[in-house]
Amino acid sequence: MSTGLIRPIRPGDIDEVLEMVRELAEYEQAADQLIATPESYQQLFFDANPAVFAIVIEHPGPGHQLAGFAIYFLNFSTWLGQHGIYLEDLYVRAPYRGHGYGKSLLAQLASECLANGYGRLEWWVLDWNEPALGFYRSIGAEPMTDWTVQRITGNDLANLAGYEREQ
């Protein structure tokens, strides 16, 4: 069903991708946490040795319009002894939903996993995001119910980093 063109992000896409990230942050009720800038994205995606990657999907037709993106990086499984892809964010703009663009972006990442011998593709989804949960179930994704996400940020991160120096 998708007729969009999937391609790697280009420097000229940064502002439009960041606009979509703002839309996603607002949807996820986290707009106040968005501090990324065009400069930080430019460096992350186009540094000499990037560790973060993105693909975008262009909606065909007049006028350049990105319909969505997938931002990801490599992770590693000690059990599999292989890399995998961790999908940080998948987003399709509201007017372009229902075209199969989200599935096409995920299929592209799945193909990258297979082509590179990666063992899995994984991501998080908010518990209350029923449309996303339903979509992910429809493509065969399974929740990891035995795992709890842990995170450390801000002062706690700084305190932990200084632990060894205090000993």
Secondary structure as GFF3:
##gff-version 3
##sequence-region A 1 167
A	DSSP	beta_strand	5	8	.	.	.	ID=ss1
A	DSSP	three_ten_helix	11	13	.	.	.	ID=ss2
A	DSSP	alpha_helix	14	27	.	.	.	ID=ss3
A	DSSP	three_ten_helix	31	33	.	.	.	ID=ss4
A	DSSP	alpha_helix	38	46	.	.	.	ID=ss5
A	DSSP	beta_strand	53	58	.	.	.	ID=ss6
A	DSSP	beta_strand	66	77	.	.	.	ID=ss7
A	DSSP	beta_strand	82	92	.	.	.	ID=ss8
A	DSSP	three_ten_helix	94	96	.	.	.	ID=ss9
A	DSSP	alpha_helix	101	116	.	.	.	ID=ss10
A	DSSP	beta_strand	121	123	.	.	.	ID=ss11
A	DSSP	alpha_helix	130	138	.	.	.	ID=ss12
A	DSSP	alpha_helix	154	161	.	.	.	ID=ss13
A	DSSP	alpha_helix	163	166	.	.	.	ID=ss14
###
